[in-house]
């Protein structure tokens, strides 16, 4: 009996230990879902996004009045959209190469979530890695990030044919079908150049909040379709119908019907619909627009109606709206005089107010943005310019625009964009670089490349007066009075001067001269003899008068807009070694005529070669992302950074520059052997120092080219400003 009691006790003890072991193991396995970054490492309760089923259709997102609603944990929650657009590119790759990795996407989604954004938008099919990363993020975080999915329409056939029917429609509908399958994790997309492909197994359908089909419509194509198919019968499908719609709008209804029908039949699922639109093809009249093309066609969302089961989820309009373009935004008197919710004039809020009043559908502003770039393309009367904006200003302006979007009654807004995109071009610099090489270097002069909140630039030298990042670099020239250093990266050419006296003024300043192209250039500057035939000179004077100037013979602005197009009086020269240097200028606006005002505005330009003093170190409290140089008077140090395009480099990754501009009928490019550089120190109109002393001692800075650029991800100042704003929006 005693033995039995002992045996029973041992069995009981073993049972208790086994239960404890199993409970501990369960705790350990559950801790795998714990977010170690969260306060006290508390376990995260994943939000349930299970759909409701009505009339044989599953859905968990809808539009009710002027709000998106999402079904979370069995309850409908109103949601103001606060989000961002994600493109397909990163440095060294064109978008069509679909080269963003899962690691990239996962890191980006983490940062986007930490910014308190609740939505992202993509324009086309991304690689499988995107959908996998999105699903993993949403399954491991309490608050999911919802997705607006775009459907891309190839522009070239539409522009060439001025039509959307035929081949463009066939390709577009294939894309629609593929995306529906992709969202449900049920697609195998074959490889084709310029498109993402692979095996799509991640079911992200519960996290897709809405469709945004199409692109920024080419107005001539819209007009052509409306003329070519005039009299086309109105559309009346199962899920969409049109009333008083033009043929192009009927075509859009047909495409949305195709997508809705396919997803309903294959997956019994629906979500809100929209098509992409922009100010150029909005439904408003713009009598103060100087460009006929900008107001020649309208695409009206109001004439497309949802039917039957689709009424459960609804429809919305979406627009890309920026504060500086098209030009009517800056010339319409009512817009300039409109008083916003702050009591201040605001043309952006004025346009939004007009747009809202003209729509029966709720509106999402699916793109709005400000580039934190050195290059400038358009101005806004209230400072919200397209370019020459610091990262801090970018964030402050985006917050202001987002507040306008909400105050004027929109569904919310999606910032353009998450990441900088090196492959982009803009109208006033697109003729100045090599279009085939854009992804391989960072062009500070092209504002379209710097809309992102995420930068990729290495900023090898921080340009803050601290020489620690020059460690191990030997001087190019070394004298008793002055040492000169040079370095470079994918974005800038860097110079450093160590001198006994760096208190520069208009009467005491360094003059640095550069030669990049052989057998041209000036041998003098304002009477000062130069050791080489210089294509460029750089002077550091007082804060307002530091600049880079270009040999008038090598002046791209004068070549293009003066000699070739005749849009400005020609102030270049067609003979070499004239001794004339010109300011480096860019076009800002071509001549504009506004008929309703009976007024013509002249060609507008600006000097982009002016240099700005400031601290270029992102870690510094006084960081100025537009800084070109900094002076450390205590240490006798000057640091300078020059955007490659200011020296007429068309592709620094291959050491490629513009060749002699007047040697051939067509402008050509060539590979330079390096940048030959020298320096004069000018005091009271006299040369006090020449570095080097003799022409034979001139040296050239050169570097190894690259096939893939080095880059480093960095969240801009603007990110943190948006993070604070979004944290206060429910």
N, C-alpha and C positions, 0 to 999 in steps of 0.2 A: 504493500500500500504506500509506504514511504517512497519507494522507488518510483511508483506511478506519479506521486505528487511532485517529485523532483523533475521527472520527465515532462509533466504537464507545465510546470513552471518554466522549464527551458523553452518549450514550444511557445509559450505565451511571450517570453522575452524576445525570442526570434521574430515573432509576429510583429511585436511593437517596433523592434529595430527595422524590420522590413518596411513597415508603414512610414516610419520616419525617413528612411532612405528614399522611398518613392516620392514622398512629399518634397524632400530637398531637391531631388532631380527635377520634379515638376517646376519648382521655383526657379531653378537654374535655366531650364528651357524657356520659361516665360520671360526671364530676364534678357533673353536674346532680343526681345522687342523693345527693351528699354532704351530711351534716348539718353546717352551718357552726357550730352550737352545740356539737358534740361535741368532746372533747379532741383537739387537733392536727388537727381537721377530717378525721378518718379516714373512709373510705368505709364506709357502712352496708351490711351484708349482710342483705337482706330475709329474714325467716323464711318458709320454705315451709310452707303450711298445706294442701297437697294431701291429699285424703281417701283412705281405703282403700275398696275395693269388695268387699263380701261379700254373698252371696245377692242380688245385683242391686241393692244399696243402697250409696250413698256416705255416709260419715260421717267426721268428724275430731275429734269430741268424744264422750266417753262417761263413765259413772260406773263406777268399779271400787272395790268395798268402800266406803270412806267418803271418797273423793277424786274430784274431777273430773280427767279426763285429756284432754289435747289433743295432737293429732298435729302435731309440728313437725319439719321437716326429716327426715321419714320415721320418727321415733321418738316413742313415746308418753311424754309428760311429765306427771307429777303436778302439780296446780295447786291451791293453797289460794286460795280466792276472797277478794280484797281489793278492794272496789269501791264504787261509789256510784250512787245513783239520779239520773236527770236528768228534770226535769219539762218541761212544755210552755210555761211562762210566763216573761216578763220584764216589767220595768216598762212600764206603759202599755197592756198587752195582757192579755186573758183567755186561758186556755189554748186554747180553741176557735178563736181567731183564727190559731193556728199561725204566729206572726210572728217566730220566731227565725230569724236569717239564717245563711247558710253561714259567713260570717265569724265570727259568734258561736260556732257549733258548732266550727269549726276551732280557735279560740282556747281554748275550753273543753277540747277533747280534748287539746290540747297541755299545758295545765296539769294535767289529770287524769293524763296519762302521766308528767309530771314529778313527780307525787305518788307514783309507783310503783304506782298502781292497775293491776289487770290485767283489770277487768271493769266494765261499766256496765249499768244496767237502765233501760229505758223502758217506760211503762205502756200505750202505745197507738201508733198510727201517727203518725209525725212527718213534717214536710215532706220532699220529696226532698233538700233541702240537707243534712239530717242524715246520710242514708245515703251521699251523695256525700262529705261531710267524713270520715265514718268510714272509707270505703274508701281515700280519699287518705291519711289518717293512717296506716292500717295498711300501705299499700304503700310508705310512705316511712320507716318506723321498724322497728328490729330487733325490738322486742317489741310485738306487736299488743295492742290493747284488745279484749277479747271482749264480746259483747252478749247479754244476756238480754232477750228480746222479750216484752212483755206483750200481752194482748188484752183490750181494755176491754169491759165489759158495761154498757150504759146503766142507771143505777140507778133513775131515776124510774119507768119502767114496772114494774120488779120490785117496788119499794116500793108502788106503787099497786095492782098486781094480786096481790101476794104470790105470784108464780108466775114461773118462768123459761121455761116452755114457750110455744109460740105465737110472737108477734111478737118477744119478746126473743131466742129461740133463732134465729129467721130472721136477725135483724140480727147476732147474735153469729157465726153461721157465715159470713155474708158477710164479716165482719171477719177471721175466720180465713183464709178463702180469699184475701182481698186481701193479707194480711200475708205469706202464703207466696209469692205472686207478687212482692210488693215485695222480699222478701229475695233473690230470684233476679234482681232487676233487670228484671222483666217485668210491669209494671203501669201502667195509666193510670187514675187515680182521679179521677172527676168531682167537681167542686166541690159541696159541700153545707155549709150553715152549721154551725159548731161542729166541723168535721173538717178534717184536713190533706188536701190533694189535689195532683194534678199528675202529671207523667210520671216514673216511677221506673225508672231504667236502671242504677243502681249495684248490682252483684251482690255483696252482703255475706254471702251464705249461708255461706261458709267461716269467717266470724268470729262466727256466732251460736251461742253455747255451749249455749243451752237455752231452752225455752218456760216462760213463767209466765202461764197464762191466767186471766182473771177478775179479781175485785176483792175487797176486804174484804167478805165476805158479810154481808148484813143478816139477823140471826138470826131475826127473825119470818118472813122469806121462806123461809129454810131449813126452819123448823118447819112452815110452811104447805104447802110442796111435799111434805115427808115425810108429812104427814097426808092431803093431797089425793090422792096417788098411792100410798098404802099398798098393799102387795101387788104392786107393779110387778115384773115378772120381772127377774132379774139379767141383766146385759149380757154378751154373749160375742161380741166382734168379732174382726177379723183381728189387731189389734194390742193391744187392751185387753180385759180381762174383769174382772168384779166378783164378789166372794164376800161374802155377808152384808152387802151394802151397802144403805143407805137410798136412797130415790128421788132425793134431791138428789145423792148421790154417783154414782148410776147416770147421772144427767144429765151430770155432769162427765166420766165415762168416755166417754160418747157424743160429747162435744165434742172430746176429745183424739183419739178415733178418727177423727173427721171431718178434723181437721188432719193427722194422720199419714198417712191414706189419700190425701188430696189431694196432699201433698208427694211421697209415694212414686210415685203414678201420673204426676204431671206432671214431676217433676224427679229421681226415683230418689234422694232424699236423706232423711236422718233425723237427729234430734238429741234429747238428753234432754228429757223432759217433766215438767212440774209444774203445779199450779194454785195460785194465790195463796190464802193463808190467814192468819188472825190469831188472837190469843189468845182473842178473844171466841167464835170457833167452833172452838177446838181440840178434841182428843178427850179431854181431861182433865176430871175433876170438880173444881169449885172451891167447896167448902163455905163458905169464908169470904168469898165474893163477896156484897156487899149488894144488887146490882141483879139482879133475876130475869132481865132480858133479856140480861145479859152472860154468862149460863151456861145459856140455854134451849135451845141447839142446838149440835150438833157436826157438823163435816165431816171425815171420817176418811180420810186418804190411804192408810192401810194396806189398805183393802178393794179397792183398784184395782190390778190386776196387768198388767204388760206381757207381750206374747206375740210369738212368731215373730221377724221381723226386728228389731222394736223392742227385743228383749232385748239386742241388740248395743250399744245406746246407753244404755239404762236409764232409770230414773225417780227423781225425788227429791221430797221435801216442801220447801215453803218457807213461812216464817212472818214476819210483821211482829211484832217483840217489843221493847217499850219498858220501862224499869225502873219507871215510876211509874203505869202504868194498864194494865188495869183495877184497881179498888181492892183486890181480893184479894191482889195482889202485895205490898201494904203491911200486910196484916192476917193473913196465914197464918203461924202461929207457926213451923212447920217452915222456912219460907222466911227468916224473920227470924233464925233460929238457925243456918242453914246456913253452914258454914265453907268458904270458897273456897280456891283453890290458894295464896293469899297468907297463909292462916291468919286471915282476917277474915270477919265476918258479911257475907252478900251475898245479898239476895233475888233478884237478877237471875240469878246463877249457879244458884241453887236451882231456879228455874223451868226454865231450860235443861236442867238435869240431869234433871228430871222428864219434860220433853218428849222428850229423847233416849231415855230408857228406854222410853217408850211407843210408839216407832216402829220398824218393821222397815225403813223406808226411811231413807237418809241425809237430813240436814236442812240446808238453807241458810237463814240468817237474812237475809231479803231486805230488811228495813227495820229499822234501829235508829238512834236519833238523840237529840240533846239540842239544844234551841234556845238560841242565844246572844241572848236577848231581855231587855228590861226587864220586860215583862209576865210574870206567873206564873200558871199554871193548875193544876198538880198538884205535890205534893211527894213525895219519896222519902225513906225513913228514913235513907239513907246519903248524901244530898245530891245525887243524880242527878235534879234537879228538872226539871219542864217549865217552864222559864223562870227569870228572874232569875239568869242564869248568864253569866259573862264569856266572851269569845271564847277566852281561855286555858283557862278551866275546861271549856268545850265540848270543846276538843281533848283535854285530859287525861282527861275522862270518856269520850269516845269510844274512846280507846286502852284504857282500863280495861275497857269493855264488850266491845270486840273481843277482848281477851285472854281474857275469860270465854267468849266464843263459841268460840274455838279450844280452850281447855282442856276445855270440856264436850263436845268431839268433833264439832262441826259442820263442814260443808263450807267454811265461811267466812262472811263478812258483807258486806252492801251498806249503806253509810251513807245515811241520809236527811238531807239531800239535797245535790246539788251547788250549786244556786243558791237564794238567797232568793226567795220567791214572794209578791209584794205582794197578790195577789188573794185569799189565804187568809183564813179566819176561825177563831176559836176560841170555845168556848161562853161564856166569861165576858166577852167584849167584842163578840160578834156583834150584840148588840142596841144597841150604842152608836155605830155608824157607819153610813154609807150603803152598803149592799151593792152597789149599781150602780156605785160609784165607787172601789172598793178598789184596783184596779191603778194608780190615778193618783197615789197618795201612799204613803209608807212609814210604817206604824203601829207604832211602837216598843212599844206596849202589847199587841199581838197576837202571841203567841209563835209561832203557826203560820207566820208570815211570815218567821221568822228561823232556820230549821233549816239553812240553807245554809252551805257553806264559802266561798261567793262572795257578797259583799255588793254592792249597787248604790247605796248611799247616797253622796251627795256630801260630807257632813260639811263644809258650807260654812265653818262656824266650828269650829275644832278643840277649843275649850274646854280650853285648857292654860295660860292666863295670859299667852300671847304675843298681842299685839294686831296682828301683821303682817297677818293675814287680814281685818282690818277696814279695810284701807287704802282711802282715798277715801270712807269712810262718815262722814257728818256726824252729830254728836250730835243726838238728839231734844230733850234738855234740856241746857243748859249753864249752870252756876252756879260761884261761886267755890269751893264745897266739893265739888261732885259733878257729873259729866257722865254722861248716860245715852244708850246707843246701842241700836238694835234692828235685827235682820235675821231672815231666815227661809230655809228651803229645803223640800224635799218631806217632810222628817222632823221638823224642829224649828222652834220659835220661839226666837230667840237674844236674850239681853240682855247688855249689858256696862255695868259701873259703873266709872268712874274716880273715886276718892275719896282724900282725904288720909289717912284711917285705915280700913283694911279688916281690922283684927283684931277680928272680930265675935265676940260671945258672947251669952249669954242676956240680958245687961243692956245690950248695945249692938248694934243690928242694923238693917238696912234692911227696910222693909215695903213691898213693891211691890203695888199694887192694879190690877186689870184689869176692864174692863167690855166685854163683847162683845154683850150683848142690851139694847136700849133698854127703858126703863120697868120695870126690875126691878133687883135688887141691893141691897146693904146700904150705908148711908151712914156706918157706923161699924164698927170692929173692936176688940172688947174695950175699949170706951170711947174709943178714939182716933177722932176725926172724920176721915172720908175725903173727898177732894174730889169723887169721883164715886160713883155707886151701883155698888159693886164686886160682880162675880160671883165673883171669885177674889182671894185674897191670897197672896203668896209672901214667906216670911221666911227670911233666911240668918242662922242663929245659930251654935251650936257644931256639931260634926260629927253629933250625934245628933238635933238638934232643928230642922233646916232642913226646910221642907215647903211644899207648896201646899195651901191649903184652899179649900173651895167654899161659897158662900152656901147655907145649908140648904134654901132654896126651889129651888135649881138643882142639887141633889144627885141625880144619876142613880141611884146605888146605893140611896139611900133611896126614891126614886120607884119603882124596879123591885121591890126585894126587901122593902121595908117597906110602902109604901102600896098597891102593886098586888098583890103575891104573898103578903104577910104572912108571909114566912119569917124575918124579923128584926123586933124591936120597932121601930116607926116613930120615928125620931129626926130626921126632916126637919121642915119647916114648910110650911104651905099658905097663909100670908100673906106678903106682900112686906115687905122692909125690917125684918126681925125683929132684925137685928144679930147673928144666929147664923151662924157659919161651922163647917162640919164637916170632919173629915179626909176625903180622897178615898180611898174603899175599893173593893175588888173582891171578888166572891165567889171562894172557893177550893174549897169543897165544900159541897154541900147536905147536909141532915141525912141521916145514914146509919144503918141498922139492920142488924146482923149477927146473924141468928137463932141460929146455932150458938153464938155467944157470949152471946146474950141481952143484947146491949148496943147502946145507941143513942149515936151520936156527933153532937154538935150541929152546926148550920150553922157553917161556918168562913169567915172573911174575913181580908183583910190590908190594910194601909194602903199603897197604891201612890203616894200623894202625897208620901211622905218623899223627901227629896233627898239624894243621895250625893255627897260631895266626892271628886274624883279627877281624873286627867289623861285627857282625852278625845281625845288625839292618837294615832292608830295608829302614828305614826313614833317615838313616845317609848318608851324602855325600860320606863317604869312605866305604860304605857297601861292604862287601865281602861275597857272598853267600856260599863260601866254608870254611868260618871260623869255626874252632872247639873250640877255646877258645879265651878269651880276658882278658887282665890284666889292671886294673886301679890302677896304683902305688900310685897315690895321696890318694885314698880312702882305699888302701890295700885290693882290691877285685879281685878275679879271678873267672870268669864264664866259664864253660865248658859244651859242649853238645856232647853226644855220640850217634851216630846212633845205633838203636837197634840191627841190625845184627852184629855189631862189638862185641857184648856181647853174640853172638850165640842164640839170641832170634829168634824163628821161627814164633812167633805171640804174640806180646806184649798185644794185646787186650784180650788174655786169659792167660797171664803170662806163655806162653809156650816157652820152651828152648829145645835145644838138650840134651838128656840124656847121660849117660856114653857111650862114643863112642866105647869102646872095650868090653862092658859087653855082647853084643849079636852079632850074625852074621850080622843081619841087624841093621842099625842105627835107633834109636827110639827117640821119643820126650816125654817130661814130663812137668807137671805144677810145676813151682817153687813157693815156699812160699814167695819169695822176694829176694832182693839183699842185702846180708850182706856185710857191708862196714867198712873199717877202714883206718887209714892214718898214715904214718911215715913222719917225716920231717928230711931229710938227709942233714948234713953239713960236708963237708970234710971227707966223707966216714964213718961218725958216725951218729947214730940215736939220734937226739937232742930232739925229741918229738914223743910220741906215742899217738894217739887218736883212741879209748880210751886208758887208761893206762893198763887195764886188759881185758883179753879175755872174762871174764864173763859179761863185760859191752858193748860188741859188739851189735850193733843195725842193723836191716834190714829195708831197704826201700821197701815198698810195695804200691800197688795202686789198685783201683777197676778196673776190666776189663770193657769192653764195647761191646755192640752188634752192635751199630751204632757209627761210629767215629764222633767226632766234627771236623769241618773244617771251614776255612774262605777263601773266594776267595780273591786273590791278583794278580794284574797284575805285572809281573816281569819287571825288568829293560829292558829286551830285547824287550818287547812290545813297549816301548816308543822310542827305537832306530828304530824299524821297522816302527813305526808310522811316524817318521820324514822322513824316506826313501820313504815310499809309498806316502807321501803327495807331493813328487816331481816327481812322475811318472804319466803320463797321460794315 
